[in-house]
Amino acid sequence: MNNRISDPDRIIPRENIDFGLDASIPRYWYANDPYKTRVMDGMQLYFPEGERYFITCVRPFREQISDPILAKHVKDFTRQEGQHGIAHTHFNQLLRDQGMPVDEMLSMQKKRNNFWLTRFSQEFNLALTGAFEHFTALLAEGFFTRKQVMDGADPRVKALFAWHAIEEMEHKAVVFNVMSTVAKVSYFKRSAAMIYATLEMTRETYRSTDLLLKADGFSWLERKRMFFAHLPWMYGRNGVFSSFSGMILAYLKPGFHPDDIPVVHNYPDWIQAYERTGDPGQACDALIAAAY
């Protein structure tokens, strides 16, 4: 058995969490900044369909899993992803109510997912899932290890993203373990999937942000000005994406495993606060308080 698969309780599904998401959330909930808000809105908009794609890609290999701990991890991973889909579907309805083209964007995503599922092998779809899971496992690194990053964000939306980021870290190795110990995906295929996923993620981040800002009524020139003005926030020395670019590249190393990257230093603070209160808002506050 792969010695990385050892703790049967490393993944904790937390279900039916109430974040208090409602119409009182400001349109530009991230420090009253349209661009930052729509980057995050565009990212989360695709989570429900993305989670379904991930579960679909793992499903063909579940019957081949002989290790009981890995089988439990896959089950708990599926439960966590299901809850993420429910919470972000709720948030998507708030975006619809703002007049955002949610259904149009989800339709494009479904077509893209279906293209991958029908044109690529089961192994490559699993490798793509592993690559996308590596990205989401680094969300906490980009947004919650430094206090100033989420300054001014609505506390309810911030709590939603913090919970999602925490659980992505917990199950960060599941798909990789299925990919390496069950599907026997080669290093070349794993690396190719990561390169492809990186290009897709980058392209989609800009496209979805632009679509949402266009729906807000911003002109083409205004949107381009916003994009260039926010490049330091995204890719500067302390940018939210550049802060973990090295960890993305680490995925391409032979012998890499997701557990080579430790969980963020303030992960225990979220866990302890949530176990004590059952409140994702208070848990998020503890996470931020322990940030650098």
C-alpha positions in Angstrom: 0.0 0.0 0.0 1.2 3.5 -0.7 2.5 4.9 2.6 0.8 8.2 1.8 -2.5 6.6 2.4 -2.6 6.1 6.1 -5.1 8.2 8.1 -8.7 7.0 7.5 -10.1 10.1 9.2 -8.0 12.8 7.4 -11.1 13.9 5.4 -14.1 15.3 7.4 -17.3 15.9 5.5 -19.2 18.8 7.0 -22.8 18.9 5.8 -25.7 21.4 5.8 -23.6 24.4 6.7 -25.5 27.7 6.8 -23.3 30.6 5.6 -26.2 33.2 5.7 -25.9 33.8 2.0 -28.7 36.1 0.9 -29.6 39.2 -1.2 -28.1 41.5 1.4 -24.6 40.5 0.3 -23.2 43.6 -1.6 -22.9 43.3 -5.4 -19.2 44.0 -5.1 -18.6 42.1 -1.9 -14.8 42.0 -2.1 -13.7 45.4 -0.7 -16.2 47.1 -3.1 -13.9 46.2 -5.9 -15.7 45.0 -9.1 -12.7 43.2 -10.6 -11.7 41.3 -7.4 -15.3 40.4 -6.8 -15.9 39.1 -10.3 -12.6 37.1 -10.4 -13.9 35.2 -7.3 -17.5 35.0 -8.5 -16.3 33.6 -11.8 -14.1 31.0 -10.0 -16.8 29.8 -7.7 -19.5 29.9 -10.4 -18.0 26.8 -12.0 -17.5 24.8 -8.8 -20.8 22.9 -8.9 -20.3 21.6 -12.4 -16.6 21.1 -11.7 -17.3 19.0 -8.6 -19.7 16.8 -10.7 -17.0 16.4 -13.3 -14.5 15.3 -10.7 -16.8 12.8 -9.2 -17.6 11.4 -12.6 -13.9 11.0 -13.4 -13.2 9.1 -10.2 -16.3 6.8 -10.5 -14.9 4.3 -13.1 -12.0 3.4 -10.8 -13.9 3.0 -7.5 -14.6 -0.7 -8.0 -10.9 -1.3 -8.6 -9.8 0.1 -5.2 -8.7 -2.7 -2.9 -7.3 -0.6 0.0 -10.1 0.1 2.5 -8.6 3.4 3.7 -8.4 4.8 0.1 -11.9 3.6 -0.5 -13.1 5.5 2.5 -11.1 8.6 1.4 -12.9 8.5 -2.0 -16.3 8.2 -0.3 -15.5 11.2 2.0 -14.1 13.2 -0.9 -17.3 12.6 -2.8 -19.4 13.8 0.2 -17.3 16.9 0.6 -17.5 17.7 -3.1 -21.2 17.2 -3.1 -21.6 19.8 -0.2 -19.4 22.2 -2.1 -21.7 21.9 -5.1 -24.8 22.6 -3.0 -23.3 25.7 -1.3 -22.0 27.3 -4.5 -25.2 26.5 -6.4 -26.9 28.7 -3.7 -24.4 31.5 -4.4 -25.0 31.2 -8.1 -28.6 31.9 -7.6 -27.6 35.2 -6.0 -25.6 36.0 -9.1 -28.6 35.2 -11.3 -30.6 37.6 -9.3 -28.0 40.3 -10.0 -28.5 39.7 -13.8 -25.3 37.7 -14.3 -25.2 35.2 -17.2 -24.9 32.2 -14.9 -26.9 29.8 -17.1 -25.0 30.8 -20.3 -21.7 30.3 -18.5 -22.7 26.9 -17.0 -23.9 25.7 -20.4 -20.5 26.5 -21.8 -18.8 24.6 -19.0 -21.1 21.6 -19.4 -20.2 21.4 -23.1 -16.5 21.6 -22.2 -16.7 18.9 -19.6 -18.7 16.7 -22.0 -16.0 17.2 -24.6 -13.3 16.0 -22.2 -15.4 13.0 -21.1 -16.1 11.9 -24.7 -12.8 12.7 -26.4 -10.2 11.9 -23.7 -9.5 8.6 -22.0 -10.8 7.8 -18.5 -7.2 7.9 -17.3 -6.6 11.4 -18.8 -9.8 12.7 -17.4 -8.7 11.4 -14.0 -5.3 13.1 -14.5 -7.1 16.4 -15.4 -9.1 16.0 -12.2 -5.9 15.5 -10.2 -4.5 18.7 -11.7 -7.6 20.7 -11.0 -7.6 19.4 -7.4 -4.1 20.5 -7.0 -5.1 24.0 -7.9 -8.1 24.1 -5.5 -5.9 22.6 -2.7 -3.8 25.8 -3.0 -6.7 28.2 -2.5 -6.0 28.6 1.2 -2.3 29.4 0.4 -3.3 32.3 -1.9 -6.2 33.8 0.0 -6.0 32.9 3.7 -2.4 32.7 4.8 -2.0 36.5 4.8 -4.4 38.8 6.7 -4.5 41.6 4.1 -5.5 39.4 1.1 -9.2 39.1 2.1 -9.5 42.5 3.8 -12.8 44.1 3.1 -14.5 40.9 1.9 -18.0 40.2 3.1 -17.7 37.9 6.1 -20.3 35.4 4.8 -18.7 34.9 1.4 -15.3 34.9 3.0 -16.5 32.1 5.3 -17.8 30.1 2.3 -14.4 30.3 0.5 -12.5 29.5 3.7 -14.6 26.3 4.4 -14.1 25.2 0.8 -10.4 25.8 0.9 -10.0 23.9 4.2 -11.8 20.8 2.8 -9.8 21.0 -0.5 -6.6 20.6 1.6 -8.1 17.7 3.5 -8.8 15.7 0.3 -6.0 17.0 -1.8 -4.3 13.6 -2.2 -7.3 11.4 -2.9 -7.5 11.7 -6.7 -3.7 11.6 -7.0 -3.7 8.4 -5.0 -6.3 6.8 -7.2 -4.4 8.0 -10.2 -1.1 6.6 -9.1 -2.0 3.5 -7.2 -5.2 2.3 -9.1 -5.3 3.8 -12.5 -1.4 3.7 -12.9 -1.4 7.0 -14.8 2.1 7.7 -16.2 4.3 10.6 -15.2 4.0 11.9 -18.8 0.2 11.8 -18.8 0.0 13.4 -15.3 2.4 16.2 -16.4 0.5 16.8 -19.7 -2.8 17.0 -17.8 -1.3 19.6 -15.5 0.0 21.8 -18.4 -3.4 21.5 -20.1 -5.3 22.3 -16.9 -3.1 25.3 -16.2 -3.8 26.8 -19.6 -7.5 26.1 -19.2 -7.7 27.6 -15.8 -5.8 30.7 -16.8 -7.9 31.2 -20.0 -11.2 30.6 -18.1 -10.3 33.0 -15.2 -9.9 35.9 -17.7 -12.9 34.9 -19.8 -15.4 34.4 -16.9 -14.3 37.6 -15.2 -14.7 39.6 -18.4 -18.2 38.1 -19.0 -19.4 39.1 -15.6 -18.0 42.6 -15.8 -19.6 43.0 -19.2 -22.9 42.0 -17.7 -22.3 44.7 -15.0 -22.2 47.2 -17.8 -18.5 48.0 -18.0 -17.2 48.8 -21.5 -14.5 46.9 -23.2 -12.0 49.6 -22.5 -13.0 49.8 -18.8 -12.6 46.0 -18.5 -9.2 46.1 -20.0 -8.1 48.9 -17.7 -9.3 46.9 -14.7 -7.4 43.8 -15.9 -4.1 45.7 -16.2 -4.7 47.6 -12.9 -5.1 44.3 -11.1 -2.2 42.4 -12.5 -0.1 43.2 -9.4 -2.8 41.8 -7.2 -2.9 38.6 -9.2 0.7 38.1 -10.2 2.8 40.7 -8.4 5.5 39.8 -5.9 2.8 39.1 -3.3 0.0 38.3 -5.7 -2.7 35.8 -4.8 -1.8 33.6 -7.7 1.9 34.1 -7.9 2.1 33.2 -4.2 1.6 29.5 -5.0 3.0 29.3 -8.5 6.0 27.4 -7.3 3.7 24.8 -5.7 1.9 24.4 -9.0 5.2 23.7 -10.8 6.2 21.2 -8.1 3.4 19.0 -9.4 5.6 18.4 -12.5 8.5 16.9 -10.5 9.0 13.1 -10.8 8.0 11.5 -7.5 5.8 14.4 -6.5 2.9 13.8 -4.1 0.4 16.3 -2.8 1.3 15.6 0.8 4.8 17.0 0.0 3.1 20.4 0.4 2.0 20.8 4.0 -1.4 22.3 4.9 -1.3 26.0 5.6 0.0 26.9 9.1 -3.4 28.3 10.2 -5.4 25.2 9.2 -5.6 23.9 12.9 -7.1 27.2 14.0 -10.0 26.8 11.6 -10.5 23.2 12.7 -10.5 24.0 16.4 -12.8 27.0 16.1 -15.3 25.0 13.9 -15.2 22.0 16.3 -15.8 24.3 19.2 -18.6 26.5 17.7 -20.0 24.8 14.6 -20.0 28.2 13.0 -18.1 28.7 9.7 -17.9 32.4 10.3 -16.1 32.1 13.6 -13.9 29.4 12.1 -13.0 31.8 9.3 -12.3 34.6 11.8 -9.9 32.2 13.6 -8.2 31.3 10.3 -7.6 35.0 9.5 -6.5 35.9 13.0 -3.8 33.3 12.8 -2.7 34.4 9.3 0.6 36.3 8.8 
